[in-house]
Amino acid sequence: MKEKITTQELLGKITVFAKKKRIMVYLVGGYIRDTLLRRKSKDIDIVMETDALSFAREFAREYRMPPPVFYGRFGTAMIEIDGLKVEFATARKESYPEDSRKPSVERASIYEDCQRRDFTINTIAKNLLTGEVLDFFDGRQDIKRKIIRTPVAPDRTFYDDPLRILRGIRFATRLGFEIEKNTLEGMKKNVSRLSIVSRERISEEIIKILEATVPSRGFYLMDETGVLDRVMPEVARLKERQGEQQCKELLPHTLKVLDNASKHTKDVYLRMASLLHDIGKPRTFRVENGKVSFHRHEFVGERMAYKMLNWFNIPDEKKKFIGRMIRFHLRPHLLAKENPTDNALRRFIREMGKDIRPLFILAKSDLTSHNPGRVQRALEKLDVLEARVKEINRKDKLTSFKLSLDGYAIMEILGVPPGRIVGKVKETLEGLVMDGVLRNKKRELSRYLKEHKGEFVEEPSHPAPLNFL
C-alpha cells in the first residue's frame, strides 16, 4: 500500500522542481503562521513572480500528481493530494470597486503580494530556494505579541474587502489574540460595507467562529464592532433591556450557555442551537403581577431560527435539528422537577430519538445562575433524570425503536389509502407500546387493529333507498 505524502515531502518536491526550472518560489501565509504557532496545517500557499499556472501543470505532470484545478482570473492553481491542498499563485496586487469584493488583478512583486493580504500574521514569506524568511510587516513579532493588525491602513484593508472584518474576528477568537486598536476602529468604520458580502461567505465565518474553544469571544467582538447587529440581528436583540424588572441579561447568559456547551461538544450545529435557544425571549417578554415571563418563547424562537438559518443557507437536516433543540430546550428541566413515570420518559425518549443526548448537553449548559448552590442542585436533578433515561433506553432500545407493523400493513388491515390516517394510527400504536399496553409484535398489533378498526375508520353509511312513488 502506497504511503501518503507528508507536508515536508511535498514542499521538498516543490523546492527541487523550482530549482530545476530556475524559478524563485515562496511559501507564504497561513502555513507559516500555523507552524510558528505549532498548529497543524494542511493548506500550503506557494507564490511566485512568474506564471504559476504553467508551474503547477508541469509540477503535477513531473510527479504524477492529480491535475491542478485552475482559477485563471486570480492566476492560481490548486492541487489536492492525500488530504493536503497546495495552491500555486502568481504574485498579484488588487484594486476593488466600491460595490464589490471582486477585485481587478495584476501581476506584482512578492512584497506587493504580501502587502495586499489581510493581516500581518499572514504576510510572512519564506524563499524555498534560499531558506530566507521575508517578514516585511513584522508578522512574527505580532504572532509573539498575539496581535491582529493590518499590513496597511485598516481603512483601506476593510474597505477593499469587508469580509476581512469577520476574518479578523475569527482569527482573534480561534487564536486567542487581541485586535490592535487602529485595526478595531477600522472594522467599526467599515462595518456597513458587509452589505456587499455574500451570505455564504458570512455563514462560513460564523461557523468557523462557532468552532473556537471559547466562541463567545467572537460574538462579543462582533457586538463591539457592530457586526452582530448587521449579520445576526435576532441575537443582537438579546442586548435589549427588558423593562425595569430584575431579569437575567439575555446576551451574556446566551454566550455563557454557548461556552458551556462548547466544553462538551464540537458539534457546531448544537453550538448554534445554544446561541439561538433564547432568541424568542425579546418578542415574548411580559410582566404579569410583577413577574417577568417569556411564555412560549421556545416556539417563537424555533420559527425565528428557521428564517435565520435559511438566510445562512444551513442544510435542511441541520435546520431541523437546531429547531428541535430550541423547541425542547426547557423539557429536561420540567421533567427533572416533575419526577415523571417510566412511561412518561418512554414517550419523551421516543419523541426525541437520537437527539436526546445533545438536548441534555444544552439543558445542562443553560444553567448559568450566579448562585453556585442553585446550579449544582439543578445539575444533580438533570443527572438523575438522564441516568433514568439511559437505563430505560438501555432496556427498551427506544431511540432505535421501530414499530413492527409498517404503513403498508396498516393500510391493508384498515382498507385505507396512504394519508394522514396511517400516520395517526402508527402514532397511536407506538403510544400503546410505550405505555406497555401492547407488545411490539406484528401479530399482536394486527389483532388489536382489526378489533378496533371502527375507532380508526368510519364505516361508510348506507343511504336509504330512494322512493319514487
C-alpha positions as CSV (number, residue, x, y, z in Angstrom):
1,M,0.0,0.0,0.0
2,K,1.4,3.4,-1.0
3,E,2.2,5.7,1.9
4,K,0.7,9.1,2.0
5,I,2.9,12.1,1.1
6,T,3.8,14.3,4.1
7,T,3.8,18.1,4.0
8,Q,7.6,18.2,4.2
9,E,7.9,15.8,1.3
10,L,5.6,17.8,-0.8
11,L,7.5,21.0,0.0
12,G,10.7,19.2,-0.8
13,K,9.4,18.2,-4.3
14,I,8.3,21.8,-5.0
15,T,11.7,23.1,-4.0
16,V,13.5,20.6,-6.2
17,F,11.3,21.3,-9.1
18,A,11.7,25.1,-8.7
19,K,15.5,24.7,-8.7
20,K,15.3,22.6,-11.8
21,K,13.1,25.3,-13.5
22,R,15.3,28.1,-12.0
23,I,12.2,29.8,-10.6
24,M,12.1,31.6,-7.3
25,V,9.1,30.3,-5.2
26,Y,7.9,31.4,-1.8
27,L,5.9,29.6,0.9
28,V,3.5,32.3,2.3
29,G,0.6,32.9,4.7
30,G,-1.3,30.6,6.9
31,Y,1.1,27.6,6.8
32,I,4.0,29.7,8.1
33,R,1.7,31.3,10.7
34,D,0.4,27.9,11.9
35,T,3.9,26.5,12.0
36,L,5.1,29.3,14.3
37,L,2.1,28.7,16.5
38,R,2.8,25.0,16.5
39,R,-0.6,24.3,14.9
40,K,-1.2,21.7,12.2
41,S,-2.0,22.9,8.7
42,K,-2.8,21.0,5.6
43,D,-3.1,24.1,3.4
44,I,0.0,25.2,1.6
45,D,0.3,28.5,-0.4
46,I,3.1,28.9,-2.9
47,V,3.7,32.3,-4.6
48,M,6.0,33.1,-7.5
49,E,6.5,36.2,-9.6
50,T,6.2,34.2,-12.8
51,D,3.3,32.1,-14.3
52,A,2.0,29.9,-11.5
53,L,-0.4,28.0,-13.8
54,S,2.3,26.6,-16.0
55,F,4.4,25.8,-13.0
56,A,1.5,23.9,-11.3
57,R,0.7,22.0,-14.5
58,E,4.3,20.9,-15.1
59,F,4.9,20.1,-11.5
60,A,1.8,17.8,-11.3
61,R,2.9,16.0,-14.5
62,E,6.5,15.6,-13.3
63,Y,5.4,13.9,-10.1
64,R,2.4,12.1,-11.5
65,M,0.0,14.0,-9.2
66,P,-3.7,14.8,-9.9
67,P,-4.1,17.6,-12.5
68,P,-4.5,21.0,-10.9
69,V,-7.8,22.9,-10.8
70,F,-7.2,26.3,-12.3
71,Y,-8.6,29.7,-11.2
72,G,-7.3,31.8,-14.1
73,R,-8.8,35.1,-13.0
74,F,-6.7,35.1,-9.9
75,G,-3.7,33.3,-11.5
76,T,-4.0,30.4,-9.1
77,A,-4.0,26.6,-9.4
78,M,-4.9,24.0,-6.7
79,I,-3.5,20.5,-6.4
80,E,-5.1,18.2,-3.7
81,I,-3.2,15.0,-2.8
82,D,-3.5,12.8,0.3
83,G,-5.6,15.3,2.2
84,L,-3.1,18.2,1.5
85,K,-4.0,21.2,-0.5
86,V,-1.3,23.2,-2.3
87,E,-2.2,26.4,-4.1
88,F,0.2,27.9,-6.6
89,A,-0.4,31.6,-7.2
90,T,1.2,34.3,-9.3
91,A,2.2,37.3,-7.1
92,R,-0.5,39.9,-7.5
93,K,-1.9,43.2,-6.4
94,E,-5.6,44.1,-6.4
95,S,-7.9,47.1,-6.7
96,Y,-11.5,46.9,-5.6
97,P,-14.6,48.7,-7.0
98,E,-16.9,50.3,-4.4
99,D,-19.8,47.9,-4.8
100,S,-18.0,44.5,-5.0
101,R,-15.4,42.3,-3.3
102,K,-14.3,41.1,-6.7
103,P,-11.0,42.9,-7.4
104,S,-9.2,43.6,-10.7
105,V,-5.9,41.8,-10.5
106,E,-2.5,42.5,-12.0
107,R,0.9,40.9,-11.5
108,A,3.2,42.2,-8.8
109,S,6.3,41.6,-6.7
110,I,6.4,39.3,-3.7
111,Y,6.4,42.4,-1.5
112,E,3.2,43.8,-3.1
113,D,1.6,40.3,-2.8
114,C,2.3,40.3,0.9
115,Q,1.1,43.9,1.3
116,R,-2.3,43.2,-0.2
117,R,-3.0,40.4,2.4
118,D,-5.4,40.8,5.3
119,F,-3.3,40.7,8.5
120,T,0.4,40.9,9.3
121,I,0.3,37.3,10.7
122,N,-0.5,36.1,7.2
123,T,2.2,38.2,5.4
124,I,5.3,36.2,6.3
125,A,7.0,34.5,3.3
126,K,9.9,32.0,3.0
127,N,12.1,31.7,0.0
128,L,12.1,27.9,-0.5
129,L,15.3,28.0,-2.6
130,T,17.4,30.1,-0.2
131,G,15.6,29.5,3.1
132,E,15.4,33.3,3.7
133,V,12.3,34.5,5.6
134,L,10.8,37.7,4.3
135,D,8.8,39.5,7.0
136,F,8.0,42.9,5.5
137,F,5.3,43.8,8.1
138,D,6.7,42.3,11.4
139,G,4.2,39.4,11.3
140,R,6.5,37.2,13.5
141,Q,6.5,39.9,16.2
142,D,2.7,40.3,16.0
143,I,2.4,36.5,16.5
144,K,4.6,36.7,19.6
145,R,2.6,39.6,20.9
146,K,-0.7,37.9,20.0
147,I,-1.9,40.8,17.9
148,I,-4.2,41.1,14.9
149,R,-3.1,44.0,12.8
150,T,-3.4,45.0,9.2
151,P,-0.3,45.4,7.0
152,V,-1.5,48.7,5.5
153,A,-4.0,51.3,6.8
154,P,-7.0,49.4,8.3
155,D,-9.5,51.6,6.5
156,R,-8.0,50.5,3.1
157,T,-7.9,46.8,4.2
158,F,-11.5,46.7,5.3
159,Y,-13.0,49.0,2.7
160,D,-11.5,46.9,-0.1
161,D,-12.7,43.6,1.4
162,P,-15.1,43.9,4.3
163,L,-15.2,40.1,4.8
164,R,-11.8,40.7,6.4
165,I,-13.7,42.2,9.4
166,L,-15.2,38.8,10.2
167,R,-11.9,37.0,9.3
168,G,-10.1,39.2,11.8
169,I,-12.7,38.4,14.5
170,R,-12.4,34.7,13.7
171,F,-8.5,34.8,13.9
172,A,-8.7,36.7,17.3
173,T,-11.3,34.2,18.6
174,R,-9.6,31.0,17.5
175,L,-6.0,32.0,18.2
176,G,-6.8,33.9,21.4
177,F,-5.3,37.1,20.0
178,E,-6.2,40.8,20.7
179,I,-7.2,43.1,17.8
180,E,-4.9,46.1,17.7
181,K,-6.7,49.4,18.4
182,N,-6.5,51.0,15.0
183,T,-7.5,47.8,13.3
184,L,-10.5,47.5,15.6
185,E,-11.5,51.1,14.7
186,G,-11.1,50.3,11.0
187,M,-13.5,47.4,11.5
188,K,-16.1,49.6,13.1
189,K,-15.8,52.3,10.5
190,N,-16.3,49.9,7.6
191,V,-18.9,47.5,9.1
192,S,-21.6,48.9,6.7
193,R,-19.6,47.5,3.8
194,L,-20.6,44.0,4.9
195,S,-23.7,44.6,2.7
196,I,-21.7,43.7,-0.4
197,V,-20.5,40.3,1.1
198,S,-22.4,37.2,0.1
199,R,-24.4,35.3,2.8
200,E,-22.4,32.2,2.0
201,R,-19.1,33.8,3.0
202,I,-20.6,35.4,6.1
203,S,-22.1,32.0,7.1
204,E,-18.7,30.3,6.6
205,E,-17.0,32.8,9.0
206,I,-19.8,32.4,11.6
207,I,-19.4,28.7,11.6
208,K,-15.6,28.9,12.0
209,I,-16.1,31.3,15.0
210,L,-18.5,28.8,16.5
211,E,-15.8,26.1,16.2
212,A,-13.5,28.0,18.5
213,T,-12.7,26.7,22.0
214,V,-14.3,29.8,23.6
215,P,-16.7,31.1,20.8
216,S,-18.2,33.8,23.0
217,R,-15.1,36.0,22.4
218,G,-16.0,36.2,18.7
219,F,-19.6,37.3,19.4
220,Y,-18.6,39.9,21.9
221,L,-16.2,41.2,19.3
222,M,-19.0,41.1,16.7
223,D,-21.1,43.1,19.1
224,E,-18.3,45.6,19.8
225,T,-17.6,46.3,16.1
226,G,-21.3,46.5,15.1
227,V,-21.2,43.3,13.1
228,L,-23.7,41.4,15.3
229,D,-26.5,44.0,14.5
230,R,-25.9,43.5,10.8
231,V,-25.5,39.8,10.4
232,M,-27.4,38.3,13.4
233,P,-29.9,41.0,14.5
234,E,-32.0,38.3,16.2
235,V,-29.1,37.6,18.6
236,A,-28.3,41.3,18.9
237,R,-31.8,42.0,20.2
238,L,-30.9,40.0,23.3
239,K,-28.9,43.1,24.4
240,E,-32.2,45.0,24.8
241,R,-33.1,45.9,28.4
242,Q,-36.4,44.1,29.3
243,G,-38.1,46.9,31.3
244,E,-37.0,47.8,34.8
245,Q,-37.8,44.4,36.4
246,Q,-35.0,42.3,37.7
247,C,-34.2,40.0,34.8
248,K,-31.2,37.9,33.7
249,E,-29.3,39.8,31.0
250,L,-30.0,37.8,27.9
251,L,-26.9,38.2,25.8
252,P,-24.3,37.5,28.5
253,H,-26.5,34.5,29.5
254,T,-26.7,33.2,26.0
255,L,-22.9,33.5,25.4
256,K,-22.3,31.7,28.7
257,V,-24.6,28.9,27.5
258,L,-22.7,28.8,24.2
259,D,-19.3,28.5,26.0
260,N,-20.7,25.9,28.4
261,A,-22.0,23.7,25.5
262,S,-18.7,24.1,23.7
263,K,-16.9,22.4,26.6
264,H,-19.0,19.3,26.0
265,T,-19.5,19.2,22.2
266,K,-17.6,20.0,19.0
267,D,-20.9,19.8,17.0
268,V,-21.1,23.2,15.5
269,Y,-24.9,22.9,15.0
270,L,-25.5,22.1,18.7
271,R,-23.4,25.2,19.4
272,M,-25.5,27.2,17.0
273,A,-28.7,25.9,18.9
274,S,-27.1,27.1,22.1
275,L,-26.5,30.6,20.6
276,L,-30.1,30.8,19.4
277,H,-32.0,29.0,22.2
278,D,-33.4,32.2,23.7
279,I,-33.9,34.4,20.6
280,G,-37.7,34.2,21.1
281,K,-37.5,35.9,24.5
282,P,-37.5,39.6,23.4
283,R,-40.7,39.0,21.4
284,T,-42.4,37.2,24.3
285,F,-41.4,39.4,27.2
286,R,-44.3,40.1,29.5
287,V,-44.7,41.4,33.1
288,E,-47.7,39.8,34.9
289,N,-48.3,40.6,38.6
290,G,-44.9,42.0,38.9
291,K,-43.2,38.8,37.5
292,V,-41.3,38.6,34.2
293,S,-42.4,35.8,31.8
294,F,-41.4,34.7,28.3
295,H,-44.3,32.4,27.7
296,R,-43.8,30.0,24.7
297,H,-40.5,31.7,23.8
298,E,-39.2,28.3,22.7
299,F,-41.8,28.0,19.9
300,V,-41.3,31.6,18.8
301,G,-37.6,31.1,18.8
302,E,-37.8,28.0,16.7
303,R,-39.7,29.9,14.0
304,M,-37.3,32.8,14.1
305,A,-34.3,30.4,13.9
306,Y,-35.7,28.8,10.7
307,K,-35.8,32.2,9.0
308,M,-32.2,33.0,10.2
309,L,-30.8,29.6,9.1
310,N,-32.4,29.9,5.7
311,W,-30.5,33.2,5.2
312,F,-27.3,31.4,6.3
313,N,-28.0,28.5,3.9
314,I,-27.8,25.9,6.6
315,P,-28.7,22.4,5.3
316,D,-32.3,21.4,5.9
317,E,-31.4,18.4,8.2
318,K,-29.3,20.7,10.4
319,K,-32.0,23.4,10.5
320,K,-34.5,20.8,11.8
321,F,-32.0,19.6,14.4
322,I,-31.4,23.2,15.6
323,G,-35.1,23.9,15.6
324,R,-35.8,20.8,17.7
325,M,-33.2,21.8,20.2
326,I,-34.7,25.2,20.6
327,R,-38.2,23.9,20.9
328,F,-37.4,21.3,23.5
329,H,-34.6,23.0,25.5
330,L,-36.9,23.5,28.5
331,R,-38.3,20.0,28.5
332,P,-35.5,18.3,30.6
333,H,-35.8,21.0,33.3
334,L,-39.5,20.5,33.5
335,L,-39.2,16.7,33.7
336,A,-36.5,16.9,36.3
337,K,-38.9,18.9,38.5
338,E,-41.9,16.6,38.0
339,N,-40.3,13.2,38.7
340,P,-42.1,11.6,35.8
341,T,-43.2,7.9,35.5
342,D,-41.2,5.5,33.4
343,N,-44.0,5.5,30.7
344,A,-43.7,9.3,30.5
345,L,-40.0,9.0,30.0
346,R,-40.5,6.4,27.3
347,R,-42.7,8.8,25.4
348,F,-40.0,11.5,25.9
349,I,-37.3,9.2,24.6
350,R,-39.3,8.2,21.6
351,E,-40.2,11.8,20.8
352,M,-36.5,12.9,20.9
353,G,-34.9,9.9,19.4
354,K,-31.1,10.3,18.9
355,D,-31.4,14.0,19.7
356,I,-31.8,13.2,23.4
357,R,-28.1,13.3,24.3
358,P,-27.5,16.8,22.7
359,L,-30.6,18.0,24.4
360,F,-29.2,17.1,27.8
361,I,-26.0,18.9,26.9
362,L,-28.0,22.1,26.0
363,A,-30.2,21.8,29.1
364,K,-27.2,21.5,31.4
365,S,-25.4,24.3,29.6
366,D,-28.4,26.5,30.2
367,L,-27.8,26.6,33.9
368,T,-25.9,30.0,34.4
369,S,-27.2,31.3,37.8
370,H,-24.7,33.3,39.9
371,N,-25.8,31.1,42.8
372,P,-23.5,28.0,42.6
373,G,-25.7,26.0,45.0
374,R,-28.7,26.5,42.8
375,V,-26.8,25.4,39.7
376,Q,-25.5,22.3,41.5
377,R,-28.9,21.3,42.7
378,A,-30.4,21.7,39.2
379,L,-27.5,19.8,37.7
380,E,-28.0,16.9,40.1
381,K,-31.7,16.7,39.2
382,L,-30.8,16.6,35.5
383,D,-28.1,14.0,36.1
384,V,-30.7,11.8,37.9
385,L,-33.2,12.2,35.0
386,E,-30.5,11.5,32.4
387,A,-29.5,8.3,34.2
388,R,-33.1,7.1,34.3
389,V,-33.4,7.9,30.6
390,K,-30.3,5.9,29.8
391,E,-31.4,2.9,31.8
392,I,-34.9,2.9,30.2
393,N,-33.4,3.2,26.8
394,R,-30.8,0.5,27.5
395,K,-33.6,-1.9,28.3
396,D,-36.1,-0.9,25.7
397,K,-33.8,0.4,23.0
398,L,-36.3,3.2,22.3
399,T,-34.1,5.6,20.4
400,S,-33.8,2.9,17.7
401,F,-37.4,1.8,18.2
402,K,-39.3,0.7,15.1
403,L,-42.9,-0.3,15.1
404,S,-43.2,-3.9,13.9
405,L,-46.3,-3.0,11.8
406,D,-45.4,-0.8,8.9
407,G,-47.6,1.6,6.9
408,Y,-48.4,-0.9,4.2
409,A,-49.8,-3.4,6.7
410,I,-51.9,-0.8,8.4
411,M,-53.4,0.3,5.0
412,E,-54.2,-3.4,4.2
413,I,-55.8,-4.1,7.6
414,L,-57.9,-0.9,7.6
415,G,-58.6,-0.8,3.9
416,V,-57.4,2.8,3.6
417,P,-55.2,4.7,1.1
418,P,-52.0,6.5,2.0
419,G,-52.6,9.6,4.0
420,R,-52.8,11.2,7.5
421,I,-54.9,8.4,9.0
422,V,-51.9,6.0,8.6
423,G,-49.6,8.3,10.5
424,K,-52.2,8.8,13.3
425,V,-52.6,5.0,13.6
426,K,-48.9,4.5,13.8
427,E,-48.6,7.2,16.5
428,T,-51.4,5.6,18.5
429,L,-49.9,2.1,18.3
430,E,-46.4,3.5,19.3
431,G,-48.0,5.2,22.3
432,L,-49.7,1.9,23.4
433,V,-46.4,0.1,23.1
434,M,-44.6,2.8,25.0
435,D,-47.2,2.6,27.8
436,G,-46.8,-1.2,28.0
437,V,-50.4,-1.8,26.9
438,L,-49.2,-3.8,23.8
439,R,-46.1,-5.6,22.9
440,N,-44.3,-4.6,19.8
441,K,-45.2,-7.9,18.0
442,K,-46.7,-7.8,14.5
443,R,-49.4,-10.4,15.3
444,E,-50.5,-8.7,18.5
445,L,-50.6,-5.2,16.8
446,S,-52.5,-6.6,13.8
447,R,-55.1,-8.3,16.1
448,Y,-55.6,-5.1,18.0
449,L,-56.0,-3.1,14.9
450,K,-58.6,-5.5,13.5
451,E,-60.5,-5.5,16.8
452,H,-60.6,-1.7,17.0
453,K,-60.9,-0.9,13.3
454,G,-64.1,1.1,13.9
455,E,-62.2,3.5,16.1
456,F,-59.8,4.4,13.3
457,V,-62.0,4.2,10.2
458,E,-65.6,5.4,10.0
459,E,-67.8,2.7,8.4
460,P,-69.5,4.1,5.3
461,S,-73.1,4.8,5.9
462,H,-75.7,3.3,3.6
463,P,-78.2,5.8,2.3
464,A,-81.9,4.9,2.5
465,P,-83.3,3.7,-0.9
466,L,-84.9,6.4,-3.0
467,N,-88.7,6.2,-3.0
468,F,-90.0,7.1,-6.5
469,L,-93.6,6.6,-5.6
